[in-house]
């Protein structure tokens, strides 16, 4: 999570867009736009219920990983707003992650995915990468297809969803449909039930603290990358299992000198422009009560620590956004801002409409399996 503050505002409309090279263009928000920039509640997305039901089962099924031990839900846990509560994520056995696991609540609204924003086409592509990447679920989708074809429950669910027989293409359509169902609802902010402190924090958010400059819209993100000087998490380079994962990623993404680099370069992988090093996507501020630790590398344990960090002008980095300045919020104002952020968390998505019944993965051996027809 990043809260990008702006303390100096200029006239003109706020505009942020990625050019063809992925370069950020940003003008400051007017006061009138700040009043309109944050709206809620999040509007539910229309879904194909049959596809979503299939996607729900697939999301929680460990057979979608190479060793049949990891499911999407292993790291995206419903009780934690589909994050995992860890500083840095786990990964496929033999490696560990080098970034914090982001929430999947409201992810269907995003315009680019992953902390570096490297996937910007659609959730179909994101699903494919998560399943097939060696340090994530390490699955050959041809093998996955054969596994699910042997489960009569999937045969039936794929038919009901209009996807024919079980296939990897069907998986990549069904899981994104399920993700569309994960939308925030019933937060104090949405219901107009904020405390007096949170209401004061909302005014600071739109005004003195200037957070709304980048945390805008229903989901409180402009889907843009910024460098705010977040400190490096040195565990990534000190732990061999995390470092080997970062090296694998860096090599594939074409990062120069990847064996010796000691910095997560973030959105640089999109443009390979030095000025984009250390930029990370503005995350949603919804469901923060459930999704700590915070930042792309889990460096902050609490919302209080984040507000304190930005109140003193963020961290140090050559590419830090020049708008990051001391906010000069007093202790009460900082508390009010934290309480506003807490008011953006709603009901946990843990009911049966989000979590399937237990999946039976125990099978009897198939007699004369070599001659059996799938």
C-alpha positions in Angstrom: 0.0 0.0 0.0 1.2 3.5 -0.8 -0.4 6.7 0.2 1.0 9.3 -2.2 0.6 12.8 -0.5 0.6 16.1 -2.4 1.0 19.2 -0.3 1.5 21.7 -3.2 -1.4 21.9 -5.6 -1.6 23.7 -8.9 -4.6 24.7 -11.0 -5.7 22.4 -13.7 -7.3 19.0 -14.0 -5.7 15.9 -12.6 -4.7 13.7 -15.4 -2.6 10.5 -15.3 -1.9 8.2 -18.2 0.7 5.8 -19.5 2.1 6.7 -22.8 3.2 4.1 -25.3 6.6 3.8 -23.5 4.9 3.5 -20.2 6.0 6.9 -19.0 3.9 8.7 -16.3 2.2 12.0 -17.1 0.6 13.7 -14.2 -0.9 17.1 -13.4 -2.3 18.1 -10.1 -5.9 17.9 -9.0 -8.0 20.9 -8.5 -10.0 21.2 -5.2 -13.2 20.5 -7.1 -11.9 17.3 -8.6 -10.6 16.2 -5.2 -14.2 16.4 -4.0 -15.3 14.1 -6.8 -12.4 11.8 -7.1 -13.3 9.4 -4.4 -16.7 7.7 -4.7 -18.2 4.6 -3.4 -19.4 2.0 -2.8 -17.7 -0.3 -5.3 -20.2 -1.3 -7.9 -20.6 -5.1 -8.3 -19.6 -6.5 -11.7 -22.0 -8.5 -13.7 -20.8 -12.1 -13.8 -21.7 -15.4 -15.5 -22.6 -17.4 -12.4 -21.9 -20.8 -13.9 -18.4 -19.7 -14.9 -17.8 -18.0 -11.5 -18.9 -21.2 -9.7 -16.4 -23.2 -11.8 -13.7 -20.6 -11.1 -14.3 -20.7 -7.4 -13.5 -24.4 -7.2 -10.5 -24.0 -9.5 -9.2 -21.2 -7.3 -9.1 -23.4 -4.2 -7.9 -26.6 -6.0 -4.2 -27.6 -5.2 -4.2 -29.8 -8.3 -3.6 -26.6 -10.4 0.0 -26.6 -9.1 2.9 -28.8 -10.3 3.2 -30.7 -7.0 -0.6 -30.7 -6.4 0.0 -28.9 -3.0 -0.5 -25.2 -3.8 -3.7 -23.6 -4.8 -4.4 -19.9 -5.6 -5.9 -19.7 -2.1 -2.7 -20.8 -0.5 -1.4 -17.2 -0.8 -4.7 -15.4 -1.3 -6.6 -16.3 1.9 -10.3 -15.2 2.2 -10.0 -14.2 5.8 -7.2 -11.9 5.0 -9.0 -10.2 2.1 -7.3 -12.6 -0.3 -3.8 -11.6 0.8 -1.7 -13.8 3.1 -0.7 -11.6 6.1 3.1 -12.1 5.5 5.8 -9.6 4.9 6.9 -11.5 1.8 5.0 -14.2 0.0 5.7 -17.9 -0.1 6.4 -19.5 -3.4 6.8 -23.0 -5.0 8.9 -25.4 -3.0 12.6 -24.6 -3.5 12.0 -20.9 -3.6 10.4 -18.1 -1.7 8.7 -14.9 -2.9 10.4 -11.4 -3.0 7.2 -9.3 -2.8 4.2 -8.9 -0.6 1.1 -10.7 -1.6 -1.5 -8.2 -2.8 -5.3 -8.5 -2.1 -7.4 -9.8 -4.9 -10.5 -7.9 -3.6 -11.5 -5.5 -6.4 -8.7 -6.8 -8.6 -11.1 -7.2 -11.5 -11.2 -3.4 -11.7 -7.5 -3.0 -12.1 -5.9 -1.8 -15.4 -2.5 -3.4 -14.7 -1.5 -6.2 -12.4 1.4 -7.1 -10.1 3.3 -4.5 -8.1 5.3 -3.5 -11.2 2.3 -3.4 -13.4 3.9 -5.7 -16.0 0.7 -7.4 -16.9 -1.8 -5.0 -18.4 -3.9 -7.0 -20.9 -6.5 -8.9 -18.9 -7.0 -11.3 -16.0 -6.8 -14.3 -18.4 -3.1 -13.5 -18.9 -2.5 -13.0 -15.2 -4.1 -16.3 -14.4 -1.9 -18.1 -17.0 1.3 -16.5 -15.5 0.3 -17.4 -11.9 -0.3 -21.0 -12.8 2.6 -21.6 -15.1 5.5 -19.5 -13.6 8.1 -21.8 -12.1 8.4 -20.0 -8.8 4.6 -19.6 -8.4 2.6 -22.7 -9.1 4.9 -24.3 -11.6 2.2 -26.1 -13.6 2.4 -27.3 -17.2 -1.2 -26.4 -18.3 -1.3 -29.5 -20.5 -0.9 -31.7 -17.4 -3.4 -29.5 -15.5 -5.9 -30.1 -18.3 -5.5 -33.9 -18.0 -5.9 -33.7 -14.2 -9.2 -31.8 -14.2 -10.6 -33.9 -17.1 -10.4 -36.9 -14.7 -12.6 -35.2 -12.1 -16.3 -35.8 -12.9 -17.3 -32.7 -10.9 -15.2 -30.5 -13.3 -16.7 -32.3 -16.3 -20.1 -31.3 -15.1 -19.1 -27.7 -14.1 -17.4 -27.0 -17.5 -20.6 -28.2 -19.3 -22.8 -26.0 -17.2 -20.5 -23.0 -17.8 -20.8 -23.6 -21.6 -17.0 -24.3 -21.9 -17.2 -27.8 -23.3 -14.8 -30.3 -21.8 -12.2 -29.3 -19.2 -9.4 -27.3 -20.9 -6.7 -24.9 -19.9 -8.4 -22.2 -21.9 -11.6 -22.7 -19.9 -9.6 -22.4 -16.6 -8.2 -19.1 -17.8 -11.8 -17.9 -18.4 -13.4 -19.3 -15.2 -10.9 -18.0 -12.6 -11.2 -14.4 -13.8 -15.0 -14.7 -13.7 -14.7 -15.8 -10.0 -12.4 -12.9 -9.3 -15.1 -10.5 -10.5 -17.2 -11.6 -7.5 -14.6 -10.3 -5.0 -15.8 -6.8 -4.5 -15.8 -4.7 -1.3 -19.0 -4.0 0.4 -20.5 -2.7 3.7 -17.5 -0.6 4.8 -18.3 2.2 7.3 -17.2 4.6 4.6 -19.7 3.2 2.1 -22.6 3.1 4.6 -21.9 6.6 5.8 -21.1 5.3 9.3 -17.6 6.7 9.8 -16.6 7.9 13.2 -16.0 11.6 13.8 -12.3 10.9 13.7 -12.5 9.0 10.4 -14.6 11.8 8.9 -11.9 14.3 9.8 -9.4 12.0 8.3 -11.4 11.9 5.1 -11.1 15.7 4.8 -7.4 15.4 5.4 -7.2 12.7 2.8 -8.8 15.0 0.2 -7.1 18.1 1.4 -4.0 18.8 3.5 -2.5 15.3 3.0 -3.4 15.2 -0.7 -3.7 11.4 -0.8 -6.6 11.6 -3.2 -4.2 12.8 -5.9 -3.3 9.1 -6.6 -5.7 7.1 -4.4 -8.9 8.1 -6.4 -12.1 6.4 -7.6 -14.2 3.7 -6.0 -11.2 1.5 -5.3 -8.8 4.3 -4.2 -6.2 3.8 -6.9 -5.3 5.5 -10.2 -3.5 2.4 -11.4 -0.3 4.3 -12.0 3.3 3.6 -10.9 5.2 6.0 -8.5 8.4 6.1 -6.5 7.8 7.2 -3.0 11.2 6.2 -1.5 10.0 3.0 0.2 13.0 1.4 1.9 14.5 -1.8 0.4 13.7 -5.1 2.2 17.1 -6.6 2.4 15.7 -10.1 3.3 15.2 -10.5 -0.4 19.0 -10.6 -1.0 20.0 -12.1 2.3 17.7 -15.2 2.0 19.0 -17.5 -0.8 15.5 -18.9 -1.5 14.2 -15.4 -2.0 17.2 -14.2 -3.9 17.0 -17.1 -6.4 13.4 -16.2 -7.1 14.3 -12.6 -7.7 17.2 -13.6 -10.0 14.9 -15.8 -12.0 12.4 -13.0 -12.4 15.1 -10.4 -13.2 16.7 -12.6 -15.8 13.4 -13.2 -17.6 12.5 -9.5 -17.4 15.8 -8.5 -19.0 17.2 -6.6 -16.0 20.8 -5.8 -16.5 23.4 -7.1 -14.0 20.7 -9.0 -12.2 23.1 -11.2 -10.2 24.6 -8.1 -8.4 21.6 -5.8 -8.3 20.3 -5.1 -4.8 17.2 -3.2 -5.6 13.7 -4.1 -6.7 13.5 -2.0 -9.9 9.6 -2.2 -10.1 8.1 -0.6 -13.2 11.5 -0.3 -14.8 10.7 -3.8 -16.3 8.0 -2.1 -18.4 10.1 0.6 -20.0 13.8 -0.1 -19.2 14.1 3.6 -18.5 16.2 4.5 -15.5 13.7 7.1 -14.3 11.2 4.3 -13.8 13.3 2.4 -11.3 11.7 2.0 -8.0 8.2 2.9 -9.2 5.4 0.6 -8.0 1.7 0.6 -8.8 -0.7 2.6 -6.6 -2.5 -0.1 -4.6 -6.1 0.0 -3.5 -6.7 1.3 0.0 -9.8 -0.9 0.5 -9.7 -3.7 3.1 -6.5 -2.5 4.7 -7.6 -3.9 8.1 -7.0 -7.4 6.7 -4.0 -6.9 4.3 -1.0 -5.9 6.4 2.0 -5.9 6.3 2.1 -3.1 3.7 4.0 -1.9 0.7 5.3 -4.0 -2.2 7.9 -5.5 0.0 6.0 -5.6 3.4 8.3 -3.1 5.1 5.6 -1.5 7.2 3.6 -3.5 9.8 1.0 -0.9 10.6 -1.0 2.0 9.1 0.4 4.2 11.7 3.9 3.5 10.5 2.9 4.4 6.9 1.3 7.7 7.9 4.4 8.6 9.9 6.6 7.7 6.9 4.8 10.0 4.6 4.3 12.7 7.2 8.1 13.1 7.2 8.4 13.2 3.5 8.8 9.5 2.5 12.1 7.8 2.0 15.3 8.5 -0.1 15.6 7.5 -3.7 17.0 9.4 -6.8 13.7 8.8 -8.6 11.4 9.8 -5.7 8.4 11.8 -6.9 9.2 15.4 -6.2 5.7 16.0 -4.8 6.5 13.9 -1.8 7.1 16.5 0.9 6.7 16.8 4.7 3.0 16.9 5.5 3.3 18.5 8.9 0.3 16.6 10.3 0.1 16.7 14.1 -0.5 13.6 16.2 -4.3 13.9 16.1 -4.4 14.5 12.4 -2.3 11.4 11.8 -4.7 9.4 14.0 -7.7 10.7 12.1 -6.1 9.7 8.8 -5.4 6.2 10.0 -9.0 5.9 11.3 -10.3 7.0 7.8 -8.2 4.3 6.2 -9.6 1.7 8.6 -13.1 2.8 7.6 -12.5 1.5 4.1 -12.6 -2.2 5.2 -15.9 -4.0 4.8 -17.3 -7.5 5.4 -14.8 -10.4 4.9 -15.6 -12.4 1.7 -15.7 -15.7 3.5 -19.2 -17.1 2.9 -20.1 -20.0 0.7 -20.6 -17.8 -2.3 -16.8 -17.1 -2.1 -15.4 -20.3 -0.6 -16.4 -23.8 -2.0 -17.1 -27.0 -0.1 -14.0 -29.1 0.6 -12.6 -30.5 -2.7 -12.1 -34.3 -2.7 -8.7 -35.1 -4.3 -8.5 -38.7 -3.2 -9.0 -41.2 -6.0 -9.0 -44.9 -6.4 -6.5 -46.3 -8.9 -8.0 -46.8 -12.4 -8.0 -50.4 -13.5 -5.9 -50.9 -16.6 -5.4 -47.1 -16.8 -3.1 -47.4 -19.8 -6.0 -48.4 -22.0 -8.6 -46.3 -20.3 -10.2 -43.4 -22.3 -10.1 -40.0 -20.7 
